[in-house]
Structures are given as structure tokens and as C-alpha cells.
Amino acid sequence: MKTKKLLMVFLIYVFTFTIISEIQPSPIAEVSEQQIFPISTTYKQ
């Protein structure tokens, strides 16, 4: 029962996050790009 409740909470979290990202696509995309690109450039060097 505990795992089922945890799974439901996780699904709700993912669902709400997708709705927020659809409503505001640009800020989240910019933040993710800013976090990903510096890491990739540092590993290349």
C-alpha cells in the first residue's frame, strides 16, 4: 500500500510539472539549457 501511494504522488507530481511546462515553456527550457550546457562544456575541456 505504501508503494502504491508513493507511485500516485509521483504521477501527480509529473502531471503537474508537465502542465506547468506547457503553460510556461520558455523559462523552464532556458533554465534546463543553462544547467546542461555548462556541464557539457566543462567535460569537453
N, C-alpha and C positions, 0 to 999 in steps of 0.2 A: 504493500500500500504506500509506503514511504517513497519508493522509487517512482511509482505512478504519479504521485503528487509533484515530485521534483520535475518529472517529464512535462507535466501540464504547465508548470511555472515557466519552464524553459521555452515551451512552444508559445506561450503568451508573450514572453519577452521578445522572441524572434519576430512574432507577428506585429507587435507594437513598433519594433525597430524598423521593419520594412515599411510600415505606414509612414513613419516619421521621415524616412529616407526618400519616399516617394513625394511627400509634401515639400520637403526641403532637400533636393538632391545636390545642389551646388556646395553648401557649406561642409557637409559630411564628406563629399568626394574630395574637396580641397584638403581637408584635414587628413584623410587617409593617404592622399598623394604626398603631402608634406611629411608624413610619418614614414612612408615606404621608401621614397626616393633617396633621402639622406643615408639610410641604411645600405641601400644597394650601391651607392657611390663610394661609401667607406669600404665596403667589401671588395670592390673592384680595385681600389688603390692598395 
